[in-house]
Amino acid sequence: SYENKVWGFMKIIFEENARAQLLTYLGFDSEKISRAATEFVDNSSSLSDGVSALSIDSKGTPAMAPEAEAAVQQALLVGNFEAAVECCFRSGNLADALVLASCGGAELWAKTQAEYFSREAKKRPFLSIVSAVMNNKLEELVSSSDPKKWQETLAILSTYGKSDEFPSLCLALGNRLEEAGDAPNASLCFMCGLKLDKAVKYWKFELEQANKAKGTTDLLALHAFIEKVTVYLQALDNNTVLDSDVSELFFAYAKALSDQGLFAIASKYCR
């Protein structure tokens, strides 16, 4: 349930290795995933595929046409790595283009990477992650991400986001989900970004719905709201100031406690 997720995220926020814990909570066990990747065996290819057998040499590398190979070699003889790389791209030998570009200077390397990602990203979606990480464009990755796969996006941010950028990236993801109509999960992202004013929006909505259903103040729902905000505040700066509407809810809760004669407890919630 949503409440379980909130408290799951709440617990993680207070952990020392919060971002590593977040990955596990989202369902991405790093050890299990690493083991699966290192032990992977491709059973999808078949030696009976004549086309594949003709286009791949004994080492599994796409063969280069003799004419292209000669052109590349000639370009290298005169030190023109850019021309050699261009020839590799034109002949479809992208891996060779990357290898050659790595020897041709930073500008050629960056240009070749960009061209490679441009050509291959649609066929290999994981390359969009690589490109975003290498070029420090995680915010662009968030803006183009699939809201339905927000857990994957949050995992990427948790793994690769810089400490000082992580809160703003979580905010961006939360905004992305909110725009897509997924307010509950947006609030979880806002929690990761330590954005109380944004996270609390959905909690208030829940409370308003509970009050509407009951026809009056639902004290249990109010208690749940205050409990979440109170615990979450402990992860924030001591000088955090609550919005006026949240402060009013704290006052309403304190008043409800006072009406029951619980004055000492009520005083703790007067904000």
VEXMI-583898 format. One line per field, with one value per residue (C-alpha): residue number from 1; residue in one letter; x, y, z. Coordinates in Angstrom, 1 decimal, decimal comma. Layout:
<rs>
pos <- NUM / ...
code <- A / ...
X <- X / ...
Y <- Y / ...
Z <- Z / ...
</rs>
This chain:
<rs>
pos <- 1 / 2 / 3 / 4 / 5 / 6 / 7 / 8 / 9 / 10 / 11 / 12 / 13 / 14 / 15 / 16 / 17 / 18 / 19 / 20 / 21 / 22 / 23 / 24 / 25 / 26 / 27 / 28 / 29 / 30 / 31 / 32 / 33 / 34 / 35 / 36 / 37 / 38 / 39 / 40 / 41 / 42 / 43 / 44 / 45 / 46 / 47 / 48 / 49 / 50 / 51 / 52 / 53 / 54 / 55 / 56 / 57 / 58 / 59 / 60 / 61 / 62 / 63 / 64 / 65 / 66 / 67 / 68 / 69 / 70 / 71 / 72 / 73 / 74 / 75 / 76 / 77 / 78 / 79 / 80 / 81 / 82 / 83 / 84 / 85 / 86 / 87 / 88 / 89 / 90 / 91 / 92 / 93 / 94 / 95 / 96 / 97 / 98 / 99 / 100 / 101 / 102 / 103 / 104 / 105 / 106 / 107 / 108 / 109 / 110 / 111 / 112 / 113 / 114 / 115 / 116 / 117 / 118 / 119 / 120 / 121 / 122 / 123 / 124 / 125 / 126 / 127 / 128 / 129 / 130 / 131 / 132 / 133 / 134 / 135 / 136 / 137 / 138 / 139 / 140 / 141 / 142 / 143 / 144 / 145 / 146 / 147 / 148 / 149 / 150 / 151 / 152 / 153 / 154 / 155 / 156 / 157 / 158 / 159 / 160 / 161 / 162 / 163 / 164 / 165 / 166 / 167 / 168 / 169 / 170 / 171 / 172 / 173 / 174 / 175 / 176 / 177 / 178 / 179 / 180 / 181 / 182 / 183 / 184 / 185 / 186 / 187 / 188 / 189 / 190 / 191 / 192 / 193 / 194 / 195 / 196 / 197 / 198 / 199 / 200 / 201 / 202 / 203 / 204 / 205 / 206 / 207 / 208 / 209 / 210 / 211 / 212 / 213 / 214 / 215 / 216 / 217 / 218 / 219 / 220 / 221 / 222 / 223 / 224 / 225 / 226 / 227 / 228 / 229 / 230 / 231 / 232 / 233 / 234 / 235 / 236 / 237 / 238 / 239 / 240 / 241 / 242 / 243 / 244 / 245 / 246 / 247 / 248 / 249 / 250 / 251 / 252 / 253 / 254 / 255 / 256 / 257 / 258 / 259 / 260 / 261 / 262 / 263 / 264 / 265 / 266 / 267 / 268 / 269 / 270 / 271
code <- S / Y / E / N / K / V / W / G / F / M / K / I / I / F / E / E / N / A / R / A / Q / L / L / T / Y / L / G / F / D / S / E / K / I / S / R / A / A / T / E / F / V / D / N / S / S / S / L / S / D / G / V / S / A / L / S / I / D / S / K / G / T / P / A / M / A / P / E / A / E / A / A / V / Q / Q / A / L / L / V / G / N / F / E / A / A / V / E / C / C / F / R / S / G / N / L / A / D / A / L / V / L / A / S / C / G / G / A / E / L / W / A / K / T / Q / A / E / Y / F / S / R / E / A / K / K / R / P / F / L / S / I / V / S / A / V / M / N / N / K / L / E / E / L / V / S / S / S / D / P / K / K / W / Q / E / T / L / A / I / L / S / T / Y / G / K / S / D / E / F / P / S / L / C / L / A / L / G / N / R / L / E / E / A / G / D / A / P / N / A / S / L / C / F / M / C / G / L / K / L / D / K / A / V / K / Y / W / K / F / E / L / E / Q / A / N / K / A / K / G / T / T / D / L / L / A / L / H / A / F / I / E / K / V / T / V / Y / L / Q / A / L / D / N / N / T / V / L / D / S / D / V / S / E / L / F / F / A / Y / A / K / A / L / S / D / Q / G / L / F / A / I / A / S / K / Y / C / R
X <- 0,0 / 1,0 / 1,3 / 3,7 / 5,8 / 5,9 / 7,2 / 9,6 / 11,1 / 10,9 / 13,1 / 15,6 / 16,0 / 17,5 / 20,0 / 23,7 / 23,9 / 20,5 / 21,0 / 22,3 / 19,3 / 17,0 / 18,2 / 17,4 / 14,0 / 13,2 / 13,9 / 17,4 / 19,7 / 23,2 / 24,8 / 22,1 / 22,2 / 26,0 / 26,0 / 23,4 / 25,4 / 28,8 / 27,3 / 25,2 / 25,2 / 23,6 / 21,5 / 19,5 / 22,0 / 22,1 / 24,8 / 22,1 / 21,6 / 23,5 / 23,3 / 24,8 / 27,5 / 28,6 / 28,6 / 30,5 / 34,1 / 35,5 / 35,9 / 32,4 / 33,5 / 31,6 / 33,8 / 35,0 / 34,9 / 38,3 / 37,8 / 36,8 / 39,7 / 42,1 / 40,7 / 41,0 / 44,6 / 45,6 / 44,0 / 46,0 / 49,2 / 48,9 / 47,7 / 44,1 / 42,1 / 39,0 / 38,8 / 39,5 / 36,6 / 34,3 / 35,1 / 34,3 / 30,9 / 30,1 / 30,9 / 29,0 / 32,0 / 31,0 / 33,2 / 36,2 / 35,2 / 35,2 / 38,6 / 40,2 / 38,6 / 40,1 / 43,5 / 42,5 / 42,2 / 39,4 / 37,4 / 37,2 / 36,5 / 33,5 / 32,2 / 32,5 / 30,7 / 27,9 / 27,5 / 27,6 / 24,9 / 22,8 / 22,9 / 22,5 / 20,3 / 17,1 / 18,3 / 20,0 / 17,9 / 20,6 / 22,9 / 20,7 / 21,7 / 25,4 / 25,2 / 23,5 / 26,0 / 29,1 / 27,8 / 26,4 / 22,9 / 20,8 / 18,2 / 17,6 / 17,3 / 14,6 / 12,7 / 12,6 / 12,0 / 8,9 / 6,8 / 5,7 / 9,3 / 10,0 / 11,6 / 14,3 / 14,8 / 15,1 / 17,6 / 19,7 / 19,7 / 20,5 / 23,4 / 24,9 / 23,6 / 26,1 / 25,4 / 24,7 / 22,5 / 20,5 / 17,8 / 17,1 / 17,1 / 14,5 / 12,5 / 12,6 / 11,5 / 8,7 / 7,5 / 7,6 / 5,4 / 3,1 / 2,6 / 1,8 / -0,9 / 1,0 / 0,8 / 1,4 / 4,7 / 5,7 / 5,4 / 7,9 / 10,4 / 9,9 / 10,6 / 14,0 / 14,8 / 13,9 / 11,2 / 8,6 / 6,5 / 6,1 / 5,8 / 3,2 / 0,8 / -0,4 / -0,6 / -2,9 / -5,0 / -5,3 / -6,5 / -9,0 / -10,4 / -10,8 / -12,5 / -14,8 / -15,8 / -16,5 / -18,3 / -16,1 / -12,5 / -11,3 / -9,1 / -7,3 / -6,4 / -5,3 / -3,1 / -1,6 / -0,8 / 0,8 / 2,8 / 4,3 / 5,2 / 6,6 / 8,9 / 9,9 / 10,9 / 13,6 / 15,4 / 15,3 / 17,1 / 16,0 / 15,0 / 12,5 / 9,3 / 6,0 / 3,6 / 0,6 / -1,9 / 0,3 / 0,7 / -3,1 / -3,4 / -0,9 / -3,0 / -6,2 / -4,4 / -3,2 / -6,8 / -8,2 / -5,7 / -6,5 / -10,2 / -9,3 / -7,4 / -4,0 / -2,5 / 1,1 / 1,1 / -0,9 / 1,7 / 4,3 / 2,3 / 1,8 / 3,8
Y <- 0,0 / 3,6 / 4,0 / 1,1 / 2,7 / 6,0 / 4,4 / 2,3 / 5,4 / 7,2 / 4,5 / 4,7 / 8,4 / 8,0 / 5,2 / 6,0 / 4,3 / 5,6 / 5,5 / 1,9 / 1,0 / 2,8 / 0,6 / -2,6 / -1,3 / -0,4 / -4,0 / -3,6 / -6,0 / -5,0 / -8,3 / -10,3 / -8,1 / -8,2 / -12,0 / -12,3 / -10,1 / -11,7 / -15,2 / -14,4 / -16,9 / -16,0 / -18,9 / -16,8 / -17,1 / -20,1 / -21,5 / -22,4 / -18,7 / -18,5 / -14,7 / -14,2 / -16,7 / -14,9 / -11,4 / -12,3 / -13,5 / -16,2 / -13,7 / -12,3 / -9,0 / -7,6 / -8,0 / -4,8 / -4,7 / -4,7 / -1,3 / 0,3 / -1,4 / 0,0 / 3,5 / 3,4 / 2,1 / 4,9 / 7,6 / 6,2 / 6,3 / 10,0 / 10,5 / 11,5 / 9,8 / 11,9 / 10,6 / 7,0 / 7,3 / 8,8 / 5,8 / 3,4 / 5,1 / 5,1 / 1,4 / 0,5 / -0,4 / 1,6 / -0,2 / 0,4 / 4,1 / 4,3 / 2,6 / 4,9 / 8,0 / 7,3 / 7,9 / 11,0 / 13,6 / 14,7 / 16,6 / 13,7 / 11,3 / 13,5 / 13,9 / 10,2 / 9,3 / 11,6 / 10,1 / 6,6 / 7,3 / 9,1 / 6,1 / 3,3 / 4,6 / 3,6 / 0,1 / -0,1 / 1,9 / 1,4 / 3,7 / 6,6 / 5,9 / 5,7 / 8,9 / 10,8 / 9,6 / 10,3 / 13,8 / 14,7 / 15,1 / 13,2 / 16,0 / 15,5 / 11,8 / 12,5 / 14,9 / 12,2 / 9,2 / 7,0 / 7,9 / 4,3 / 3,2 / 5,8 / 3,2 / 2,6 / 6,3 / 6,8 / 4,0 / 5,6 / 8,9 / 7,1 / 5,3 / 8,1 / 11,4 / 13,6 / 14,3 / 18,0 / 17,3 / 14,3 / 16,4 / 18,5 / 15,5 / 13,8 / 17,0 / 16,9 / 13,3 / 14,1 / 16,9 / 14,6 / 12,1 / 14,8 / 16,1 / 12,6 / 12,3 / 10,0 / 12,1 / 9,2 / 8,1 / 11,7 / 12,3 / 9,5 / 11,1 / 14,4 / 12,6 / 11,4 / 15,0 / 16,2 / 18,5 / 18,6 / 21,3 / 19,1 / 15,7 / 17,0 / 17,9 / 14,4 / 13,7 / 16,7 / 15,4 / 12,1 / 13,8 / 16,0 / 12,9 / 11,2 / 14,2 / 14,5 / 10,8 / 11,2 / 14,5 / 16,0 / 15,9 / 12,3 / 12,2 / 9,0 / 10,4 / 13,7 / 11,6 / 9,8 / 13,0 / 14,6 / 11,5 / 11,5 / 15,2 / 15,0 / 12,0 / 13,5 / 16,8 / 15,0 / 14,5 / 18,2 / 21,3 / 22,3 / 25,7 / 24,3 / 26,4 / 24,7 / 26,2 / 28,0 / 25,3 / 22,6 / 24,6 / 24,9 / 21,2 / 20,8 / 23,3 / 21,3 / 18,2 / 19,9 / 21,1 / 17,6 / 16,4 / 19,2 / 18,4 / 15,0 / 16,5 / 15,6 / 19,1 / 18,1 / 16,1 / 18,8 / 21,4 / 19,5 / 20,0 / 23,7 / 25,0
Z <- 0,0 / -0,3 / 3,5 / 3,6 / 0,8 / 2,7 / 5,8 / 3,8 / 2,3 / 5,6 / 7,2 / 4,4 / 4,7 / 8,1 / 7,1 / 6,8 / 3,4 / 2,3 / -1,4 / -1,4 / 0,8 / -1,7 / -4,6 / -2,6 / -1,6 / -5,2 / -6,1 / -7,5 / -5,5 / -6,7 / -5,8 / -7,5 / -10,6 / -10,8 / -10,5 / -13,3 / -15,6 / -15,0 / -15,4 / -18,4 / -21,3 / -24,6 / -25,8 / -28,3 / -31,2 / -33,5 / -35,7 / -38,2 / -38,9 / -42,2 / -42,4 / -38,9 / -39,6 / -42,7 / -41,2 / -38,0 / -37,9 / -35,6 / -32,7 / -33,0 / -34,5 / -37,5 / -40,6 / -42,3 / -46,1 / -47,7 / -49,3 / -46,0 / -44,2 / -46,8 / -46,5 / -42,7 / -42,9 / -45,4 / -43,2 / -40,2 / -42,2 / -42,5 / -39,0 / -39,9 / -37,1 / -37,9 / -41,5 / -40,2 / -37,7 / -40,4 / -42,7 / -39,8 / -39,3 / -43,0 / -43,2 / -40,0 / -37,9 / -34,9 / -32,4 / -34,5 / -34,7 / -30,9 / -30,6 / -33,2 / -31,7 / -28,3 / -29,9 / -31,8 / -29,0 / -26,6 / -29,3 / -31,6 / -28,8 / -27,6 / -31,2 / -31,9 / -28,6 / -29,5 / -32,9 / -31,6 / -29,0 / -31,6 / -33,9 / -31,4 / -28,5 / -30,2 / -30,7 / -27,3 / -24,8 / -22,0 / -24,0 / -23,0 / -19,4 / -20,4 / -22,3 / -19,5 / -17,0 / -19,1 / -20,2 / -16,8 / -18,2 / -15,7 / -15,6 / -19,3 / -18,7 / -16,1 / -18,4 / -21,1 / -18,8 / -18,8 / -15,8 / -15,6 / -15,0 / -12,3 / -10,0 / -12,7 / -13,1 / -9,3 / -9,2 / -11,8 / -9,9 / -6,7 / -8,3 / -10,4 / -9,1 / -7,3 / -3,7 / -4,2 / -7,3 / -5,9 / -4,2 / -7,2 / -9,5 / -7,2 / -7,3 / -11,1 / -11,2 / -8,7 / -10,9 / -13,9 / -12,2 / -10,9 / -14,4 / -15,5 / -12,9 / -10,5 / -7,4 / -4,9 / -6,4 / -7,0 / -3,3 / -2,7 / -5,0 / -3,2 / 0,0 / -1,4 / -2,3 / 1,2 / -0,2 / 2,6 / 0,9 / -2,2 / -0,4 / 1,9 / -0,9 / -1,5 / 2,3 / 2,6 / -0,3 / 1,5 / 4,6 / 2,7 / 1,0 / 4,4 / 5,9 / 2,9 / 3,2 / 6,9 / 6,7 / 9,4 / 10,6 / 10,5 / 13,6 / 12,6 / 9,2 / 10,9 / 13,3 / 10,3 / 8,6 / 11,7 / 12,3 / 8,8 / 8,9 / 12,5 / 11,7 / 8,3 / 9,9 / 11,9 / 8,6 / 7,7 / 9,0 / 12,5 / 11,1 / 8,7 / 8,7 / 8,0 / 5,5 / 7,1 / 6,0 / 7,5 / 10,7 / 10,9 / 10,8 / 13,6 / 15,6 / 14,8 / 16,0 / 19,2 / 19,9 / 19,4 / 22,0 / 24,4 / 24,1 / 25,4 / 28,3 / 26,9 / 27,4 / 27,8 / 24,5 / 22,7 / 23,6 / 21,5 / 18,4 / 18,7 / 15,8
</rs>
